[in-house]
Amino acid sequence: MCKLQTAVIFGGQSCEHEVSINSACSILNELERSKHDVHPIYIDHQGKWWLFSDKNGVTAADFSLLNQDSNANRCQPCFLPAMPNAKLIVNPLSKNAEQIAIDVIFPIVHGSNGEDGILQGLLELVNLPYVGSDVAGSAVAMDKVIMKAIFASNGIATADFIATNADEWQHDRDAVLLRSQTLQLPLFVKPSNMGSSVGIRKVSEFNQLAEAIDYAFHFDSKVLIEQGVSPARELELAVLGNDDVRVSQAGEIIPPDGFYDYKSKYISDDARLIFPAEVEPKTLEALQGLARKAFHALGLSGMARVDFLLDSVTNKPYVLEVNTLPGFTAISMYPKLWTINNLAYPELLNTLLDLAIAKHAEKTRRQTDFTAELAKLQQS
């Protein structure tokens, strides 16, 4: 059997750049080389693409471009031309430019320009199979305001919120603050298009709100002010598949101070992660049904992590958000949930790549040429 030419794209122009590198390192270290020729493609902070030579046991330090000399023999500039069935062009300005035919791509660029449909748009133009949701699904799941509107239209419970944009905040702060007082404390102020808890602040008093909104606008032009569900348990479930999906058991996060922020996720490591969560069978069944419903309502494919708040008093679940490119380190919630569901990390990667190839094969069966029909219409 011929090995797949598999590209892993990571990094990117996003505040989640470092998180993306950590996810990619785990993927690169777990992909089975007996099945894949692996091509690590790193996008730096300036948006330049670099093809690194494959090696075992990579760490984040292996993709540092601060010292160009140390990586001179390991990476070369590259790009994917935006045209159907294009090959990866390596060292394009050299007389010895190389072309590599890629079979499937695993994009793991978290955040803006990677998780929001922009990178997926390029991959659609290139017409190559890629892991995860398409342009529309990626875009609506990334934008929390649009996502919540879709939840509302599909009867999926989510926490109460208001939204504002940069223009309104600049010209009529009082109106935004007045609307916010219809919500109950604590509030969580979030950039609408951001992940990994970047730009989020918890507001316990209304006099803290304006500063939190100002901070969120550093990261996006649209901001969400969301009512907290308290007391509540924070639960996450993993979804895997295209049309016919599997949903995992639940994992639970017990963050310090009741807020799972960037520091507790990636730096201090002081949040408790419980696999699987202790959830009553009926509650778990309801959570799994809602995860499946949210996945399909947003038009997703491949994978997603669905985050819930479970009201500790009423036991009512609220969908917090859906992440189409969740963290992928060995201890990240998404792969961990499948590990406890007897799907090992390397097998999970193979499954996702198979789903990408199957989705692309289905897409290529669709008709894209209307010439014959148009000729008949003109004749009639």
Stockholm file with secondary structure:
# STOCKHOLM 1.0

chainA/1-380         MCKLQTAVIFGGQSCEHEVSINSACSILNELERSKHDVHPIYIDHQGKWWLFSDKNGVTAADFSLLNQDSNANRCQPCFLPAMPNAKLIVNPLSKNAEQIAIDVIFPIVHGSNGEDGILQGLLELVNLPYVGSDVAGSAVAMDKVIMKAIFASNGIATADFIATNADEWQHDRDAVLLRSQTLQLPLFVKPSNMGSSVGIRKVSEFNQLAEAIDYAFHFDSKVLIEQGVSPARELELAVLGNDDVRVSQAGEIIPPDGFYDYKSKYISDDARLIFPAEVEPKTLEALQGLARKAFHALGLSGMARVDFLLDSVTNKPYVLEVNTLPGFTAISMYPKLWTINNLAYPELLNTLLDLAIAKHAEKTRRQTDFTAELAKLQQS
#=GR chainA/1-380 SS CCCEEEEEEEECSSTTHHHHHHHHHHHHHHSCTTTEEEEEEEECTTSCEEEECCCSSCCGGGGCCSSGGGGTTTEEEEECCSSTTCCEEESTTSTTCEEECCSEEEECCCSTTTTSSHHHHHHHHHTCCBSSCCHHHHHHHHCHHHHHHHHHHTTCCCCCEEEEEHHHHHHCHHHHHHHHTTSCSSEEEEESSCCTTTTCEEESSGGGHHHHHHHHTTTCSEEEEEECCSSEEEEEEEEEESSSCEEEEEEEEECGGGCCCHHHHHTSCCSEEESSCCCCHHHHHHHHHHHHHHHHHTTCCEEEEEEEEEETTTCCEEEEEEESSCCCSTTSHHHHHHHTTTCCHHHHHHHHHHHHHHHHHHHHTSCCCCHHHHHHHHHC
#=GC SS_cons         CCCEEEEEEEECSSTTHHHHHHHHHHHHHHSCTTTEEEEEEEECTTSCEEEECCCSSCCGGGGCCSSGGGGTTTEEEEECCSSTTCCEEESTTSTTCEEECCSEEEECCCSTTTTSSHHHHHHHHHTCCBSSCCHHHHHHHHCHHHHHHHHHHTTCCCCCEEEEEHHHHHHCHHHHHHHHTTSCSSEEEEESSCCTTTTCEEESSGGGHHHHHHHHTTTCSEEEEEECCSSEEEEEEEEEESSSCEEEEEEEEECGGGCCCHHHHHTSCCSEEESSCCCCHHHHHHHHHHHHHHHHHTTCCEEEEEEEEEETTTCCEEEEEEESSCCCSTTSHHHHHHHTTTCCHHHHHHHHHHHHHHHHHHHHTSCCCCHHHHHHHHHC
//
